[in-house]
Amino acid sequence: MRRRTPPPPSPLPQRDGVDPVRVRLPAGNAWATVRDHLVARLAAGAEVIDTMLAEGRIVDVTGHPVSRDTAYAPGTFVWFHRELPDEERVPFPIDVVYRDEHVVVADKPHFLATTPRGSHVAETALARLRRQLGIPALGAAHRLDRLTAGLVLFIVRPEERGAYQSLFRDRRVAKEYEAVAPYDPTLTLPRTLRSRILKERGILAAQEVEGEPNAVSRVELLEHRHGRARYRLTPRTGQTHQLRVHMSALGVPILGDPLYPVVTDPVPAGDFRRPLQLLARVLEFTDPVTGCEHRFVSPRVLRAWSSYEEWAG
């Protein structure tokens, strides 16, 4: 099997912990210039592309600015920095619970995206940690939903990224979550839920559909009081929103969930009240590089359990 040639290193540095965008010019002769291809490919529009070219903000592999008339050359690359959106700062710290020369394990707060995506770019766990720790090459081994808090594994060395990402792909990581949700005395727990979950692009909520199960979750009751309960959730698979879907299907949707059982109106920017009461509590794995056995436990306390009135206020 022929190995794919890795792309050349970026001639542009990171900005605010965010990598520049890399565009590979595909095969074909449909475009006379690089400018023509970028206008056709990118959603920014001709006016924005022309301004970036005029200001020298799009560069080639040598770091030299691409001009409006630069000829199209299939297989080559260009780089530029995207315009960062106006982001509301998430006013909660991201804590490092472990660090060595290979990995960083961080405890992500609610509302902070794991990696740059959509309207969340510099205000993400990855970009923050790159700035905070001074590790420009830091990468994420996996992701947590923006609304979910808890443990995330990051990789220090790019050449080792595949080894750590394969832990999650091959399900060699033991994960436990904790959730606060309504208490239903008629619900028989523990139990294991199996269903087929479909998440369509552009639709906020996933749904359970008929078919071969692709999502497996174990739900256990830890304790209950005042009509609320604390649950241990153990996913055996990793479908999008899996735990949130399964808790809703049980009739005890996780407190603070804006999607399940029904999609609610988005809250205003800067409203950090009532975070989703879901926490990635435990992360356990054998390090594929060092062979060390790791078990990490988040010390976070879900506020709807420790202080419901404060969370709901």
For each residue, the residues with C-beta under 8 A, 3 or more apart:
1:
2:
3:
4:
5:
6:
7: 22 24 77
8: 61 77
9:
10: 13 19 20 22 79
11: 59 60 61 62 63 79
12: 20 59 63 79 80 81
13: 10 20 136
14: 17 18 19 20 130 136
15: 18 20 81 84
16: 84 122 127 131
17: 14 122 126 127 128 129 130 131 136
18: 14 15 81 82 84 116 121 122 127
19: 10 14 22 116
20: 10 12 13 14 15 79 80 81 82
21: 79 80 81 82
22: 7 10 19 77 78 79
23: 38 41 42 77 78 79 80
24: 7 75 76 77
25: 34 37 72 73 74 75 76 77 78
26: 74
27: 74 75
28: 31 74
29: 72 74
30: 37 40
31: 28 34 36 37 40 72
32: 36 71 72
33: 36 37 68 69 70 71 72
34: 25 31 37 38 58 66 70 71 72 73 78
35: 38 39 49 50 53 66 68 69 70
36: 31 32 33 39 40 72
37: 25 30 31 33 34 40 41 72
38: 23 34 35 41 42 49 58 78
39: 35 36 42 45 46 49
40: 30 31 36 37
41: 23 37 38
42: 23 38 39 45 49
43:
44: 48 49 52
45: 39 42 48 49
46: 39 49 50
47: 50 51
48: 44 45 51 52
49: 35 38 39 42 44 45 46 52 53 58
50: 35 46 47 53 54 68
51: 47 48 54 55
52: 44 48 49 55 57 58 80
53: 35 49 50 56 57 58 65 66 67 68
54: 50 51 68
55: 51 52
56: 53 59 65
57: 52 53 65 80 81
58: 34 38 49 52 53 65 66 78 79 80
59: 11 12 56 62 63 64 65 66 78 79 80
60: 11 63 64 66 70 76 77 78
61: 8 11 76 77
62: 11 59
63: 11 12 59 60
64: 59 60
65: 53 56 57 58 59
66: 34 35 53 58 59 60 70 78
67: 53 70
68: 33 35 50 53 54
69: 33 35
70: 33 34 35 60 66 67
71: 32 33 34
72: 25 29 31 32 33 34 36 37
73: 25 34 76
74: 25 26 27 28 29
75: 24 25 27
76: 24 25 60 61 73
77: 7 8 22 23 24 25 60 61
78: 22 23 25 34 38 58 59 60 66
79: 10 11 12 20 21 22 23 58 59
80: 12 20 21 23 52 57 58 59
81: 12 15 18 20 21 57
82: 18 20 21 121
83:
84: 15 16 18 87 121 122
85: 119 121
86:
87: 84 119 120 121 122 123
88: 123 269 270
89: 123
90: 109 111 112 123 272
91: 272
92: 109 110 111 112 272
93: 109
94: 106 107 108 109 112 125 128 129 132
95: 106 107
96: 99 104 105 106 107 129 133
97: 105 106 107 151 296 298
98: 103 104 105 294 296
99: 96 103 104 105 133
100: 103 156 290
101: 156 157
102: 155 156 157 160 287 289 290
103: 98 99 100 141 153 154 155 156 164 287
104: 96 98 99 129 133 135 138 153 154 155 156
105: 96 97 98 99 151 152 153 154 283 294 296
106: 94 95 96 97 125 129 151 152 154
107: 94 95 96 97 149 150 151 152 298 299 300
108: 94 112 114 125 144 148 149 150 151 152 280
109: 90 92 93 94 112 149
110: 92 147 148 149 272 275 276
111: 90 92 146 147 272 275
112: 90 92 94 108 109 123 124 125 128 146
113: 116 117 120 123 124 125 146
114: 108 124 125 126 140 142 143 144 146 152
115: 124 125 126 140 143
116: 18 19 113 120 121 122 124 126 127
117: 113 120 121 124
118:
119: 85 87
120: 87 113 116 117 123 124 146
121: 18 82 84 85 87 116 117 124 127
122: 16 17 18 84 87 116 127
123: 87 88 89 90 112 113 120 127 128
124: 112 113 114 115 116 117 120 121 127 128
125: 94 106 108 112 113 114 115 128 129 140 152
126: 17 114 115 116 129 130 138 139 140 154
127: 16 17 18 116 121 122 123 124 130 131
128: 17 94 112 123 124 125 131 132
129: 17 94 96 104 106 125 126 132 133 135 138 154
130: 14 17 126 127 133 134 135 136 138
131: 16 17 127 128 134
132: 94 128 129
133: 96 99 104 129 130 138
134: 130 131
135: 104 129 130 138 156
136: 13 14 17 130
137: 156 157 158
138: 104 126 129 130 133 135 154 155 156
139: 126 154 155 158 161
140: 114 115 125 126 143 152 153 154 155
141: 103 152 153 154 155 161 164 165 167 168
142: 114 152 153 165 168 173
143: 114 115 140 152
144: 108 114 148 149 150 152 280
145: 148 241 276 278
146: 111 112 113 114 120
147: 110 111 256 257 258 275 276 278
148: 108 110 144 145 177 276 278 279 280
149: 107 108 109 110 144 275 278 279 280 298 300
150: 107 108 144 177 278 279 280 281 298 300
151: 97 105 106 107 108 280 281 282 283 296 298
152: 105 106 107 108 114 125 140 141 142 143 144 280
153: 103 104 105 140 141 142 164 283 285
154: 103 104 105 106 126 129 138 139 140 141
155: 102 103 104 138 139 140 141 158 160 161 164 165
156: 100 101 102 103 104 135 137 138 160
157: 101 102 137 160 161
158: 137 139 155 161
159:
160: 102 155 156 157 163 164 289
161: 139 141 155 157 158 164 165
162: 165 166
163: 160 166 167 288 289
164: 103 141 153 155 160 161 167 288 289
165: 141 142 155 161 162 168 169
166: 162 163 169 170 172 288
167: 141 163 164 170 172 173 285 288
168: 141 142 165 171 172 173 238
169: 165 166
170: 166 167
171: 168 236 237 238
172: 166 167 168 285 286
173: 142 167 168 283 284 285
174: 282 283 284 285
175: 234 235 280 282 283 284
176: 232 233 234 281 282
177: 148 150 232 233 234 235 243 278 279 280 281
178: 222 230 231 232 233 278 279 281 302
179: 230 231 233 243 247 254 277 278 279 302
180: 228 229 230 231 254 255 277 302 304 305
181: 228 229 231 247 252 253 254 255 277
182: 227 228 229 252 253 255
183: 224 225 227 228 229 252
184: 187 250 251 252
185:
186:
187: 184 221 250 251 252
188: 191
189: 219 220 221 231
190: 218 219 220 221
191: 188 218 219
192: 216 217 218 219 236
193: 215 216 217 218 219 246 249 250
194: 213 215 216
195: 208 213 215 245 246 249
196: 208 209 210 211 212 213 214 215
197: 206 207 208 209 214 215 239 240 241 242 245
198: 206 207 208 209
199: 203 206 207 239 240 241
200: 203
201:
202:
203: 199 200
204: 259 263
205: 241 259 260 263
206: 197 198 199 239 240 241 242 245
207: 197 198 199 245
208: 195 196 197 198 245 249
209: 196 197 198
210: 196
211: 196 214
212: 196
213: 194 195 196 216
214: 196 197 211 237 239
215: 193 194 195 196 197 235 237 239 242 245 246
216: 192 193 194 213 235 236 237
217: 192 193 233 234 235 236 237 242 243 246
218: 190 191 192 193 233 234 236
219: 189 190 191 192 193 231 232 233 246 247 250
220: 189 190 231 232 233 234
221: 187 189 190 224 229 230 231
222: 178 229 230 231 232
223: 229 230
224: 183 221 227 228 229 230
225: 183 228
226: 308
227: 182 183 224
228: 180 181 182 183 224 225 255 304 305 308
229: 180 181 182 183 221 222 223 224 252
230: 178 179 180 221 222 223 224 302 305
231: 178 179 180 181 189 219 220 221 222 247 252
232: 176 177 178 219 220 222 281
233: 176 177 178 179 217 218 219 220 243 246 247
234: 175 176 177 217 218 220
235: 175 177 215 216 217 238 242 243
236: 171 192 216 217 218
237: 171 214 215 216 217 242
238: 168 171 235 242
239: 197 199 206 214 215 242 245
240: 197 199 206
241: 145 197 199 205 206 244 245 259 260
242: 197 206 215 217 235 237 238 239 245 246
243: 177 179 217 233 235 246 247 254 278
244: 241 247 248 253 254 257 259 260 276 278
245: 195 197 206 207 208 215 239 241 242 248 249 260
246: 193 195 215 217 219 233 242 243 249 250
247: 179 181 219 231 233 243 244 250 252 253 254 260
248: 244 245 251 252 253 254 257 260 261
249: 193 195 208 245 246
250: 184 187 193 219 246 247
251: 184 187 248
252: 181 182 183 184 187 229 231 247 248
253: 181 182 244 247 248 257 260 261
254: 179 180 181 243 244 247 248 257 260 276 277 278
255: 180 181 182 228 274 276 277 304 311
256: 147 274 275 276 277 304 311
257: 147 244 248 253 254 260 276 278
258: 147 263 264 266 267 276
259: 204 205 241 244 262 263 264
260: 205 241 244 245 247 248 253 254 257
261: 248 253
262: 259
263: 204 205 258 259
264: 258 259
265:
266: 258
267: 258 271 273
268: 271
269: 88
270: 88
271: 267 268
272: 90 91 92 110 111 275
273: 267 311 313
274: 255 256 311 312
275: 110 111 147 149 256 272 303 311
276: 110 145 147 148 244 254 255 256 257 258
277: 179 180 181 254 255 256 302 303 304 305 311
278: 145 147 148 149 150 177 178 179 243 244 254 257
279: 148 149 150 177 178 179 298 300 302
280: 108 144 148 149 150 151 152 175 177 283 298
281: 150 151 176 177 178 232 297 298 300
282: 151 174 175 176 295 296 297 298
283: 105 151 153 173 174 175 280 294 295 296
284: 173 174 175 294 295 296
285: 153 167 172 173 174 294
286: 172 291 292 293 294
287: 102 103 290 291 292 293 294
288: 163 164 166 167
289: 102 160 163 164
290: 100 102 287
291: 286 287
292: 286 287
293: 286 287
294: 98 105 283 284 285 286 287
295: 282 283 284
296: 97 98 105 151 282 283 284
297: 281 282
298: 97 107 149 150 151 279 280 281 282
299: 107
300: 107 149 150 279 281
301: 305 306
302: 178 179 180 230 277 279 305 306
303: 275 277 306 307 308 310 311
304: 180 228 255 256 277 308 311 312
305: 180 228 230 277 301 302 308
306: 301 302 303
307: 303 310 311
308: 226 228 303 304 305 311 312
309: 312 313
310: 303 307 313
311: 255 256 273 274 275 277 303 304 307 308
312: 274 304 308 309
313: 273 309 310
